[in-house]
Amino acid sequence: MESNIKYKDESLELCEDFIDVGYMAENIEVVDASGETMEIKRSHPDKSMTLLASFPHDKDEFLDEILKLDELLSNIQVPLNCYYIFDKDYKMQTVLKNRLKKFTVVLDAEDEFGNMYGTKLVSGSLEDKLTKSLFLISKDGAIFYLDMPNDLTKPFDLERLRVELNKAYASYTGVGCHG
């Protein structure tokens, strides 16, 4: 994965650490809209999958994409836990939470997601924000699919996500390879 991200005419850099497809996901602590600390686990007793998505919070241009992804996943029939993760300075989590059907809005208050998943921007006008990213974590807790556009103005590939969701759900063997 490249560590350079483009946003309009600006080049931004990501932190050095990165988690990739096939690796075991990390449990992370986040803060929910009510200010309570919660842990997002890599796997669940009910064998549901997890989807983590992040966006830089200070740009309203991502709102349509956020709502479109929420609409798509609210119609998915498989067990799926969905989280939008924003950096600790995001102030509109309650407003956004009230517009969503499927996603839970959380803050990366301790930079765990940004640092462990490699989504934290470390330079430019979006320094200390999270880049646009989407991680699909399989039932056994491994990263199954990743979409992190090198250009923040490019939308996520929702058709590919749909295919990967089906593959992840159908290919589960009940035995994790990293855990």
C-alpha positions in Angstrom: 0.0 0.0 0.0 1.3 3.4 -0.9 1.9 5.9 1.9 1.2 8.9 -0.3 -2.4 10.1 -0.5 -3.6 12.9 -2.9 -6.3 15.3 -2.0 -7.0 17.8 -4.8 -3.6 19.4 -5.5 -2.0 18.3 -2.3 0.2 15.3 -1.4 -0.4 13.8 2.0 1.5 11.1 3.8 0.2 8.3 6.0 1.9 6.9 9.1 4.4 4.2 8.6 2.6 1.2 10.1 0.0 -0.6 8.0 -2.2 -3.6 8.3 -3.0 -5.5 5.1 -5.3 -8.1 3.7 -4.7 -11.5 5.2 -3.4 -10.2 8.5 -5.3 -10.6 11.8 -7.3 -7.4 12.6 -6.6 -5.5 15.8 -9.0 -4.9 18.6 -9.3 -1.1 19.1 -10.7 1.1 21.8 -12.8 4.0 20.5 -15.2 6.5 22.0 -18.9 6.4 21.1 -21.2 9.4 20.6 -22.1 9.5 24.3 -18.4 9.8 25.3 -18.1 6.2 26.5 -15.1 4.1 25.7 -15.9 0.9 23.9 -13.8 -1.9 22.3 -14.3 -2.9 18.6 -13.3 -6.5 18.5 -11.8 -8.3 15.5 -14.2 -11.2 15.9 -17.6 -11.9 17.5 -19.2 -14.9 19.2 -22.1 -14.7 16.7 -19.6 -15.1 13.8 -20.6 -11.7 12.3 -18.2 -9.8 10.1 -17.0 -6.2 10.8 -16.6 -3.3 8.5 -14.5 -0.3 9.5 -14.7 2.9 7.5 -13.0 6.2 8.0 -13.1 9.6 6.4 -11.3 12.9 7.0 -14.0 14.7 9.1 -13.5 18.3 8.1 -14.7 18.0 4.5 -18.5 18.0 3.9 -17.9 16.6 0.4 -17.7 13.1 1.9 -21.2 13.2 3.4 -22.9 11.9 0.3 -20.5 9.0 0.1 -20.9 8.2 3.8 -24.7 8.1 3.4 -24.5 6.0 0.2 -22.4 3.4 1.9 -24.7 3.3 4.9 -27.7 2.8 2.6 -26.0 0.0 0.7 -25.0 -1.9 3.9 -28.4 -1.3 5.6 -29.8 -3.6 2.9 -27.2 -6.4 3.5 -28.8 -9.5 4.9 -25.7 -11.1 6.5 -24.6 -10.3 10.1 -22.3 -7.3 9.8 -21.1 -4.8 12.4 -20.4 -1.4 10.8 -18.4 1.5 12.3 -17.5 4.9 10.9 -14.4 6.0 12.7 -13.4 9.7 12.8 -10.4 11.4 14.6 -10.8 12.6 18.1 -11.6 16.2 17.1 -14.8 15.3 15.2 -17.7 17.3 16.7 -20.7 16.3 14.6 -20.9 12.6 15.5 -24.4 12.9 17.1 -25.8 14.7 14.0 -24.3 12.1 11.7 -25.3 9.2 13.9 -29.0 10.3 13.7 -28.8 10.1 9.8 -27.4 6.6 9.7 -29.2 3.3 9.5 -26.4 0.7 9.8 -23.3 2.4 11.0 -22.2 3.3 14.5 -20.2 6.5 14.7 -17.1 6.4 16.9 -14.0 8.5 17.5 -10.4 7.3 17.4 -9.7 9.1 20.7 -6.4 7.4 21.4 -5.2 7.1 17.7 -5.4 3.3 18.0 -7.2 2.9 14.7 -5.1 5.5 12.9 -1.8 4.1 14.1 -2.5 0.3 14.1 -4.3 0.2 10.7 -2.1 2.8 9.0 -4.9 5.3 8.3 -3.5 8.4 10.1 -2.4 11.2 7.9 0.9 12.7 9.2 1.4 15.7 6.9 -0.5 18.4 5.0 -3.7 20.2 5.6 -5.3 17.0 6.9 -2.5 16.2 9.4 -3.7 14.1 12.4 -7.0 13.2 10.5 -7.8 9.8 9.2 -7.7 9.0 5.5 -10.5 7.5 3.6 -10.4 3.7 4.3 -12.6 0.7 4.3 -11.6 -2.6 6.0 -13.8 -5.7 5.8 -12.9 -8.1 8.6 -14.0 -11.7 8.2 -15.8 -13.8 10.7 -12.5 -15.2 12.0 -11.0 -11.8 12.6 -8.7 -11.4 9.5 -8.6 -8.5 7.1 -10.5 -9.9 4.1 -10.8 -6.8 1.9 -9.3 -3.3 2.0 -10.2 -0.2 0.0 -8.0 2.9 0.7 -8.0 5.2 -2.4 -4.8 7.0 -3.1 -6.9 9.9 -4.2 -9.4 11.1 -1.6 -11.7 12.5 -4.2 -12.3 8.9 -5.7 -15.2 7.1 -4.1 -15.0 3.6 -2.7 -15.7 0.8 -5.2 -19.1 -0.3 -3.9 -19.6 -3.0 -6.5 -16.3 -4.6 -5.5 -17.3 -4.3 -1.8 -20.6 -6.1 -2.5 -18.6 -8.9 -4.2 -16.1 -9.1 -1.4 -18.9 -9.2 1.2 -20.4 -12.2 -0.6 -17.0 -14.0 -0.8 -16.2 -13.3 2.8 -19.5 -14.7 4.0 -19.4 -17.7 1.7 -15.7 -18.7 2.2 -15.7 -18.8 6.0 -14.3 -22.2 7.2 -14.7 -21.7 10.9 -11.0 -21.7 11.5 -8.9 -18.6 11.6 -5.4 -18.7 10.1 -3.8 -16.0 12.3 -5.6 -16.2 15.6 
